[in-house]
Amino acid sequence: MHDSEGRKQMKKTQTNQPKTAAKQTAAQEYIHYHKDGTIWARGQNLNGTATGDWEWFRKDGTRLRSGHFERGRQVGEWITYDQTGKVYKVTKMRSNTKKGG
């Protein structure tokens, strides 16, 4: 499967559970792919919300950015890396940043 920009998507599976099923209690791994099949982003979701540590990658596999989510919000230090993998910039997120993931 590919999205509207041609990126490879994770296959969704249907369940026979009612819509009122209990919420997840453990985060599940989430991976999003570049069009060429390399990893674009990797992290965890809990009930469809980004949580825990996340990383984004360039097509050549080098890390682009990393940071932490709590309840869908970017928190703490977020690091941007240059093309050689060295730290380029560190951003301290405020508690009222936008949702992401």
C-alpha positions as CSV (number, residue, x, y, z in Angstrom):
1,M,0.0,0.0,0.0
2,H,1.1,3.6,-0.7
3,D,-0.2,6.9,0.4
4,S,-1.0,9.9,-1.9
5,E,2.7,10.8,-2.0
6,G,3.7,7.3,-2.9
7,R,5.1,6.4,0.5
8,K,4.7,2.8,1.6
9,Q,2.2,2.4,4.4
10,M,1.8,-0.2,7.1
11,K,-1.0,-2.7,6.4
12,K,-4.0,-2.2,8.6
13,T,-5.9,-5.2,9.9
14,Q,-9.6,-5.3,10.7
15,T,-10.8,-6.8,13.9
16,N,-14.3,-7.9,14.9
17,Q,-14.1,-6.0,18.1
18,P,-16.8,-3.5,18.9
19,K,-16.0,0.2,18.6
20,T,-16.2,0.5,22.4
21,A,-13.3,-2.0,22.9
22,A,-10.9,-1.2,25.7
23,K,-8.1,1.1,25.0
24,Q,-4.6,-0.2,24.5
25,T,-2.5,-0.5,27.6
26,A,0.9,-0.9,25.9
27,A,2.4,1.2,23.1
28,Q,2.7,-0.4,19.7
29,E,5.7,0.1,17.3
30,Y,4.9,2.4,14.3
31,I,7.1,2.6,11.2
32,H,6.5,4.9,8.2
33,Y,8.4,4.5,5.0
34,H,9.9,6.6,2.2
35,K,8.6,5.8,-1.3
36,D,11.7,3.8,-1.9
37,G,11.0,1.5,1.1
38,T,13.6,3.0,3.5
39,I,12.4,4.0,6.9
40,W,11.2,7.6,7.2
41,A,10.0,7.6,10.8
42,R,10.0,5.1,13.7
43,G,8.3,5.4,17.1
44,Q,5.5,4.2,19.2
45,N,1.7,4.9,19.2
46,L,-0.7,4.3,22.1
47,N,-4.3,4.5,21.0
48,G,-3.3,6.3,17.8
49,T,-1.3,8.9,19.7
50,A,2.5,9.3,19.4
51,T,4.3,8.4,22.6
52,G,7.8,7.7,23.7
53,D,11.0,8.1,21.6
54,W,10.7,8.9,17.9
55,E,13.3,9.1,15.1
56,W,13.1,10.4,11.5
57,F,15.5,9.4,8.8
58,R,16.8,10.6,5.4
59,K,16.5,8.3,2.4
60,D,20.2,7.4,2.8
61,G,19.4,6.1,6.3
62,T,21.1,8.8,8.3
63,R,19.1,10.1,11.2
64,L,17.5,13.5,10.6
65,R,15.7,14.2,13.9
66,S,14.8,12.6,17.2
67,G,12.7,13.4,20.2
68,H,10.2,12.3,22.7
69,F,6.3,12.5,22.8
70,E,4.0,12.4,25.8
71,R,0.3,12.0,25.0
72,G,0.9,13.2,21.5
73,R,2.9,16.3,22.4
74,Q,6.6,17.0,21.7
75,V,8.4,17.3,25.1
76,G,12.0,17.7,26.2
77,E,14.9,18.1,23.9
78,W,14.5,17.5,20.2
79,I,17.7,16.9,18.2
80,T,18.3,17.7,14.6
81,Y,21.3,16.0,12.9
82,D,23.4,17.1,9.9
83,Q,24.0,14.7,6.9
84,T,27.0,13.2,8.6
85,G,25.0,12.3,11.7
86,K,26.5,15.0,14.0
87,V,24.2,17.1,16.2
88,Y,23.2,20.2,14.3
89,K,20.6,21.8,16.6
90,V,19.0,21.0,20.0
91,T,15.5,22.4,20.6
92,K,13.9,22.4,24.0
93,M,10.1,22.0,23.6
94,R,7.7,23.8,25.8
95,S,4.8,22.0,27.4
96,N,2.3,23.7,25.1
97,T,3.6,22.5,21.7
98,K,1.5,21.1,18.9
99,K,0.4,17.5,18.6
100,G,2.5,15.4,16.2
101,G,3.7,11.9,15.2
